[in-house]
């Protein structure tokens, strides 16, 4: 093992576990004793624990028996089972339509073939069938995250009870900002994995190019899984160096390929004491970058730490050079791709995170299940990298309004209320307090004022700061409850209601959870009067259509209802996803814009 300029000692053990072929085995006791630190290190570096468990090497098997590894393996296995089963459904549905797919981050020889350690499943579909694949996933309950759209790359996620269960990055090319591979040759040389019939993988040649390009140009970081994948490709007897070099040259990144080969050989030398890159290829690689860039590469020879980070500006110099030299695209496309890449990079580096704002409301009887669904909605928005806040308010429930209401109650002769009265008695007492016109008008004024100032501070202001606000109860609930107490079915259509509607923030998606009064009374945290709940339910039915509330029967299985609410809410949110700031950086979704232009042209 190397003794100078050594990375973290765990890196050497991880390197052997990632690829033991041709390497000196470490001491088994050392590996076992460091299992509790080594397993998280492997997972952070995205090395598949399932592959280590499947290896019959004594070191691998000794580590696999440790409690720390068994716990990590159980987590990995559960994750693998979940995302693979979801992908198989998508793959089968696409295959039924004649749409091929290819797992971009799989390489020959790697176990398991399904890349379950990837942040997202990067799946390539033919360019002309990309929209069909997207429609297939939408039909299967996926949501397209338009806040992370890139050229020919579209992210789709599926949620279950607010948690992500599948994330598929739909690629129409093997590229990051611009294309890096000959897509026709990539499809031509792809094969079905002998280990997993659901997985189609690139050839060793293309796997090498994909891994190096992604790490060098996109991530600017070489982690252990990158080393593992490249070494697995280099082990394959069918690796075609001539095709790899020709592909990189035609697409303008031969110099970057040469830089990547040198970096990988440096990393291999530090971790393994040898490199699998043929010496004659390395000597050629040193001549591909310009003398200036080669000097910068030479300065990266000493690997003092791992993961290995590629200097940002060095990667960018190679990237813009690649776009300039790419012989497969014209000047117009080069300019457009370069502009998009530049504006996206500037936006990211000056930390501008502009999201479309929205107000989502969930209404219904007390005990209808609003809070549980609101929580799942918030988790799903967070999973989409959208900042959001939950807001709960019941009109007339703040300290200031409590004091005012005590005055109203005393003026009406109703007393302070409270005590041990049952739910029905509490409703009747409130109704007695509101029988006089002055008391009722005073109470409605207090209610309207309370709602206005709360929603101004807790809804309008967060939305101005770029947040999605999810309301557990909204003015509709307050108006229905007030109408039920005042025994006035017309109150939700009164001047007060119209004023509140005009002044309050406008929801984009409005849900009404419908349950029977008996179910609501059973679920509610506080005792409720079923008759009072029944009256509110009828009021919701009477006025819900005018308010355009989207009614859902919440008597059934929570998970299924939650998934539908999350899916439709996110689709509403992304339907017209754009902001002024994003427009300045050409970051608003382009697919929808092009679709609108096409529809307008057809209409003419």
DARAWO-V983173 format. One record per run of one state. SS is the DSSP state (alpha for helix, beta for strand, coil for the rest). FROM is the first residue (numbers start at 1). TO is the last residue. If there is no record, write none. Layout:
BEGIN
SS/FROM/TO  SS/FROM/TO
END
This chain:
BEGIN
coil/1/8  alpha/9/18  coil/19/27  alpha/28/33  coil/34/34  alpha/35/44  coil/45/48  alpha/49/54  coil/55/57  alpha/58/64  coil/65/66  alpha/67/96  coil/97/101  beta/102/103  coil/104/120  beta/121/124  coil/125/126  alpha/127/139  coil/140/142  beta/143/144  coil/145/145  alpha/146/148  coil/149/149  beta/150/150  coil/151/152  beta/153/160  coil/161/162  beta/163/171  coil/172/174  beta/175/175  coil/176/178  beta/179/179  coil/180/182  alpha/183/188  coil/189/190  beta/191/192  coil/193/199  beta/200/201  coil/202/203  alpha/204/219  coil/220/220  beta/221/222  coil/223/223  alpha/224/235  coil/236/240  alpha/241/250  coil/251/253  alpha/254/272  coil/273/278  alpha/279/288  coil/289/290  alpha/291/298  coil/299/307  beta/308/309  coil/310/311  alpha/312/325  coil/326/330  alpha/331/349  coil/350/357  beta/358/364  coil/365/369  alpha/370/383  coil/384/387  beta/388/392  coil/393/398  alpha/399/411  coil/412/422  alpha/423/433  coil/434/436  alpha/437/464  coil/465/467  beta/468/472  coil/473/474  alpha/475/486  coil/487/490  alpha/491/493  coil/494/494  alpha/495/503  coil/504/508  beta/509/514  coil/515/516  alpha/517/523  coil/524/529  alpha/530/547  coil/548/549  beta/550/553  coil/554/557  alpha/558/575  coil/576/579  alpha/580/584  coil/585/589  alpha/590/603  coil/604/604
END
